[in-house]
Amino acid sequence: MKLIRISLMTLLLTGVLFADGKDLAKSLSLDPSSKAIKQWEKIFESSEKMGKMGIEKLSASDKEALKKYLTDHAADSDHPAAAGI
């Protein structure tokens, strides 16, 4: 039983460690098209703003992946994310 729990926890952690920007945004309930590119960039420049959104707790590589996803699919981007997708 203990081995099963350890295996499940390992799988969950591995999934979180290698999450892409879209998965990270979804886990934090962030909609990329809710803001313009400049707005997302300002959020990532402020520890306080990132903290309010739960971004601050992410690793540096996850923050980069999340920022790329959010700015690539922001409201004023060439490929804005559609709600619910």
Order of alpha helices (4+ residues) and beta strands (2+ residues): alpha-alpha-alpha-alpha-alpha
